[in-house]
Structure formats: structure tokens, C-alpha cells
Amino acid sequence: MKKLLQALLVSFSIITCIQYSGNALAVSPGEMAPDINLTGSGSESVSLNQYRGKVVYLDFWASWCGPCRQSFPWMNAMHDKYAGKGLVVLAINLDGNQTDAQKFLQENPARFALGFDPKARTPRLFGVKGMPTSYLVDRHGRVVDVHVGFNVDKKDELELKLIKLLEGR
């Protein structure tokens, strides 16, 4: 019951942020990605701008999100395969309770960069509409593609987009 209430609260805050924010409601392909400054794993901070010059796969996730469990092995594989070619996978957790996020990470280890936003402020900046939502950001900080959800059947298509961007196409 507690997890259900947390899921509803996060969903409500995402919907509220999208519906009631006065400024830009979403980042669309072709626009610059807003910078974010969050706590990362441990005590270091994570900023999107620190990865300028790299291709960034930015993913928003939560412990209660079923498709997020499917996306983590894929993100690990993409990180392992393409980090040496300039890819950064950065996953932003939106759980209000850090314990839930840590439990998820014990079950689904991440070998890529993590940021934590327990107050769910960054979804408003990006216009997150569902979980997970990912943004493909080019080396100049411009959003190239947006994906809502994670579909195992489309992971090869998504990898091709990553490869093209890493190759400068």
C-alpha cells in the first residue's frame, strides 16, 4: 500500500508540474536541454553541463516503475558498449524515499551515472509525461530525441539512434 501511495504521489506531482508550470512544459527535439544539478551516487553532484562534448542518454525513472526494471539492463549494456566512444548514460531517480531507490538499485545495479531528485523538480523542466522517459542529447547539449516508456522490441532501433549520434550523423 505504501508503494502504491508513493507511486500515486510521484505521478500526481509529475502531472501537476506538467499541467501547472507557467513556463515551458516540455523540451522538444532541436531545443537545448536545461541544465540540472542534483546529488549523484555518494555525495558528488551531477550536472548535465558537465557532460558537454558527450552524447547523453538521460533517463527519468522510479523504483515503482515496471518498464524501468527492463530498461536498466539495456542502459548498462549501452554504457558498457559505447562509453569509450563518448556516450554517457545518466539516470535520474524521482523517488521521494531514498530507501526505495536504493532497494531498486540493489536488485537492478547501475554501471552508469545516477542523479537523485526526491522532490521531482527536474521532470517539470523537461516535460516528463510518463515513466520512464528518456532524452537523447547531442554533444552540444541539444535534445535530439524523446522516448516515453521503454519497449524491449524497440531497443535495437534506439541503439541505432545512439550509434548515429556518436558517429556525428
C-alpha positions as CSV (number, residue, x, y, z in Angstrom):
1,M,0.0,0.0,0.0
2,K,2.9,2.4,0.8
3,K,4.5,1.9,-2.6
4,L,1.1,2.5,-4.3
5,L,0.7,5.7,-2.4
6,Q,4.2,6.8,-3.3
7,A,3.6,5.9,-6.9
8,L,0.5,8.0,-7.0
9,L,2.2,10.9,-5.3
10,V,5.1,10.9,-7.8
11,S,2.6,10.6,-10.7
12,F,0.5,13.4,-9.3
13,S,3.5,15.6,-8.9
14,I,4.7,14.9,-12.4
15,I,1.2,15.6,-13.9
16,T,0.9,18.7,-11.7
17,C,4.3,20.0,-12.8
18,I,3.3,19.5,-16.4
19,Q,-0.1,21.0,-16.2
20,Y,0.5,23.9,-13.9
21,S,4.0,25.2,-14.6
22,G,3.9,28.6,-16.1
23,N,6.9,28.3,-18.4
24,A,8.0,25.7,-21.0
25,L,6.2,22.5,-20.4
26,A,8.4,20.2,-22.4
27,V,11.8,20.0,-24.1
28,S,11.3,19.1,-27.8
29,P,13.9,17.8,-30.2
30,G,16.0,20.6,-31.5
31,E,15.9,22.5,-28.2
32,M,18.7,22.9,-25.7
33,A,18.4,20.6,-22.7
34,P,18.1,22.6,-19.5
35,D,21.0,22.0,-17.1
36,I,20.3,20.0,-13.9
37,N,22.2,20.0,-10.7
38,L,21.4,17.0,-8.5
39,T,23.1,14.8,-5.9
40,G,24.7,11.8,-7.5
41,S,25.8,8.5,-6.1
42,G,27.6,9.3,-2.8
43,S,27.9,13.0,-2.1
44,E,29.1,14.3,-5.5
45,S,26.8,16.5,-7.6
46,V,25.7,15.7,-11.1
47,S,25.1,18.3,-13.8
48,L,24.1,17.8,-17.3
49,N,26.5,20.5,-18.4
50,Q,29.4,18.5,-17.0
51,Y,28.9,16.1,-19.9
52,R,29.1,18.7,-22.7
53,G,31.0,17.2,-25.6
54,K,29.5,13.8,-25.0
55,V,26.3,12.2,-26.2
56,V,23.9,11.8,-23.2
57,Y,21.1,9.3,-22.8
58,L,19.2,11.0,-20.0
59,D,16.6,8.7,-18.3
60,F,14.0,9.5,-15.7
61,W,13.0,6.5,-13.5
62,A,11.4,5.5,-10.2
63,S,11.5,2.3,-8.1
64,W,7.8,1.6,-8.7
65,C,8.1,1.7,-12.5
66,G,7.9,-1.7,-14.1
67,P,9.4,-0.7,-17.5
68,C,12.3,0.9,-15.6
69,R,13.3,-2.6,-14.5
70,Q,13.5,-3.6,-18.1
71,S,15.5,-0.5,-19.2
72,F,18.3,-0.9,-16.7
73,P,20.0,-3.9,-18.3
74,W,19.8,-2.2,-21.6
75,M,21.3,1.1,-20.3
76,N,24.1,-0.9,-18.6
77,A,24.8,-2.6,-22.0
78,M,24.8,0.7,-23.9
79,H,27.1,2.2,-21.2
80,D,29.5,-0.7,-21.4
81,K,29.5,-0.8,-25.2
82,Y,29.7,2.9,-26.0
83,A,31.2,4.9,-23.1
84,G,34.5,4.7,-24.8
85,K,33.0,6.4,-27.8
86,G,31.6,9.3,-25.9
87,L,28.2,8.1,-24.5
88,V,27.1,9.0,-21.0
89,V,24.0,7.3,-19.6
90,L,22.6,9.5,-16.8
91,A,19.5,8.1,-15.0
92,I,17.6,10.5,-12.7
93,N,15.6,8.9,-9.9
94,L,12.4,10.5,-8.8
95,D,11.6,8.5,-5.6
96,G,10.7,10.6,-2.6
97,N,12.1,7.9,-0.4
98,Q,15.8,7.2,-1.0
99,T,15.4,3.8,0.6
100,D,13.1,2.7,-2.2
101,A,15.6,3.9,-4.8
102,Q,18.5,2.0,-3.1
103,K,16.4,-1.2,-2.9
104,F,15.7,-0.9,-6.6
105,L,19.4,-0.4,-7.3
106,Q,20.4,-3.4,-5.3
107,E,18.0,-5.5,-7.4
108,N,18.9,-3.7,-10.7
109,P,22.5,-2.4,-10.4
110,A,23.5,0.6,-12.5
111,R,27.0,0.8,-14.0
112,F,26.2,4.3,-15.3
113,A,25.8,7.8,-13.8
114,L,22.9,8.4,-11.4
115,G,21.2,11.5,-10.1
116,F,18.6,11.8,-7.4
117,D,15.7,14.2,-7.4
118,P,13.4,13.3,-4.5
119,K,11.4,16.4,-4.9
120,A,10.8,15.7,-8.6
121,R,11.7,19.1,-9.8
122,T,13.5,18.1,-13.0
123,P,10.5,16.4,-14.7
124,R,8.9,19.9,-14.9
125,L,12.0,21.3,-16.7
126,F,11.9,18.5,-19.3
127,G,8.1,17.9,-19.5
128,V,8.2,14.3,-18.5
129,K,4.9,12.6,-19.3
130,G,5.4,9.0,-18.2
131,M,7.8,6.6,-16.6
132,P,10.4,6.1,-17.8
133,T,11.1,9.0,-20.1
134,S,14.4,9.4,-21.8
135,Y,16.0,12.2,-23.8
136,L,18.9,11.7,-26.3
137,V,21.1,14.8,-26.0
138,D,23.8,15.6,-28.6
139,R,27.4,16.7,-27.8
140,H,26.3,20.4,-27.9
141,G,23.5,19.9,-25.3
142,R,20.6,19.8,-27.8
143,V,17.8,17.3,-27.4
144,V,17.7,15.0,-30.5
145,D,15.0,12.5,-29.5
146,V,12.5,11.9,-26.7
147,H,11.1,8.5,-25.6
148,V,8.2,7.9,-23.3
149,G,8.2,4.4,-21.8
150,F,10.6,1.6,-22.6
151,N,9.7,-1.0,-25.2
152,V,12.1,-4.0,-25.4
153,D,11.0,-4.5,-29.1
154,K,12.4,-1.1,-30.0
155,K,15.7,-1.3,-28.2
156,D,17.6,-2.1,-31.4
157,E,16.1,1.0,-33.1
158,L,17.1,3.1,-30.1
159,E,20.7,1.8,-30.2
160,L,20.9,2.7,-33.9
161,K,20.0,6.3,-33.0
162,L,22.7,6.3,-30.4
163,I,25.3,5.0,-32.9
164,K,24.4,7.6,-35.5
165,L,24.7,10.4,-32.9
166,L,28.0,9.0,-31.6
167,E,29.3,8.9,-35.2
168,G,28.1,12.5,-35.8
169,R,25.3,11.7,-38.2
